[in-house]
Structure formats: C-alpha cells, structure tokens
Amino acid sequence: MELIFSASILAAFLAGMVALFAPCCITVLLPAYLASAFREKKNIIRMTLVFFSGIAVILIPIGLGAAWLASIFQDFHKEMYLIGGSFMVLLAVLSIFGKSLAMIPMLKNIKPKLSASHPQSVFVLGILSGAATSCCAPVLAGAVTLAVVSGAFWKALVVTFAYVFGMVFPLFLAAYFYDKFKLEKSKIIQGKIMEFRIGGKDYFVHSTNLLAAGIFLLIGVTMVALGFSGDTYWAPSFQVAIGNYLNKLTISFFETTKWIPEAIWAVLIPGIFVYLVYRAFKKGREKKVNDQKEEAPPQKSCH
C-alpha cells in the first residue's frame, strides 16, 4: 500500500478501492453489503450512503490521527470477530422473519410488504465493516500517516474522506447502475413470498430475505469460527493475489495521471459523492410521491 503514503487525494481514493479487496476487509464488508442490498431492494443508493456513514464513523477519525482507536480494534480483534459474527447470525434470523433492528413485529395473517427499509442494520454493518479493516495494519497505518504527511487539516480531512469513499465507491457504482436500469423491477430481485408453518403457525418470508439470511449466516459462522481459532488474519492465496494485482494496477494508473492538478481531484471526487447524495434523495422523494399516489383513494368522476 505504498501508494497511500503520497498524501495525494487521488492516491487515497485509489488506495481505498484496493483496501476494499484486502483479505479481511472484503470478507466482511462485501457480503454484509450484498445481504443488505438483497433485503432493501429499493432506495439502494440511500442504503449505500448509510453503509458508507457507518464505515466513516470508524475510519475518518483514524485517518485524522486517532491512532488509539485503531489500537483498540487491533488489541481486541478476536473479540470483534466473535461479536461481529454473532451479530451477523442475529441479522440472519431477523431477515427470515422480515424484521430489522427496530424489531417491528410483522403483521399477522398479512403478507409483508416487499420493500421494508433497514437503516439501523445497515448502519451497524457499516460500523462493523469499518472496524474489520483493522486487520489490515498497513492500510490503517497509511490512513493515519495521511493526516501527518499532508500538513494542512483541510487536506487531511479531504484525503481521508477520499480514502473511505474510495473503499465504498465500487458499491456506489453498483448501486448507481442498479438504480439507473431499475433492476429492482426484475423478477429475480422482486422474488416471491414463501409461506411455511412452524408449530401450527403460518409464517411468511420473502425469497430475497431468505437469500440475505443465508449470506448473513455464512459470514457470521465464518467470523465466529475464525474468532475462536484465533486466525482472524487468514485469507486464501487467490484473494491475496487479487489484492496485489489491484495494488500494482492502481499505482500504474496513479503514475499515468499524476500530471493532473490536485485541485481537480479535490473537486471531482467530492463532487461525485455530492451527486450520489442528490440522486439518493431524489429517488427517495419520487418513492414517497408514488407511495402517496398508491395510498390515495380513487376519485369519483362526476357526470
């Protein structure tokens, strides 16, 4: 991760994208996000913003020099995996029964709506994913170094933001095209309501919630197993090879584009983020208007 030590805004952004594919970062962050996306189905960009906020709560203070925060996660890495894994298993159970952390009970004898939001769960998953990057010591060291090398506080803030945004940018990109091509209307994403009976009671579960539960359960059991084994830094060789390849690729891209003034990236990268925020809230307003139209009683025509 030598790219990150240049204290460049572009370098930090690229280093963040590489960090997404770091072994113990992608192991937690990507499956957690995918499972959240399967549960959400709509407003996917807004939920990505919530996910980003959770990660930023952890990583931005570290990038601005809060080394003590990084040391806490490193010292209690095993415990973090055990707690995080247990939380994932809890989310798996909640997903099956169509609930979120708010624990809103599902209406009896009524099929649940297809588009329930779970911002609390997504935010906590973001925090957990941000804490999980503590297993990537070089990344954390680089993030802390950015604040020191850059000198000015404003640049340290922008550079650290660029790093965190870069980490989540591939997810934002996927969410953007998901929204642009209206994939939530596809049969695969819409899924179907499945009914099953336990103890004489009828339960309903959406197929995508069931898929999300499977992902949460798999990653939760894996995290708990790694926590008990003490080998929380484990990663398959192919995953390490992909990370090394992406690191070399980003360094090459940075060398090719280093002639572009830093001010351009200081405007462009936050500008992309602002656009995504605008699009998320625009989508939210459109959904609210559509929901109001659906709930409004039909008007009687006068003859």
Beta strands, then each sheet from edge to edge (+ up, - down):
strand 1: 193-198
strand 2: 201-206
sheet 1: 1+ 2-
end
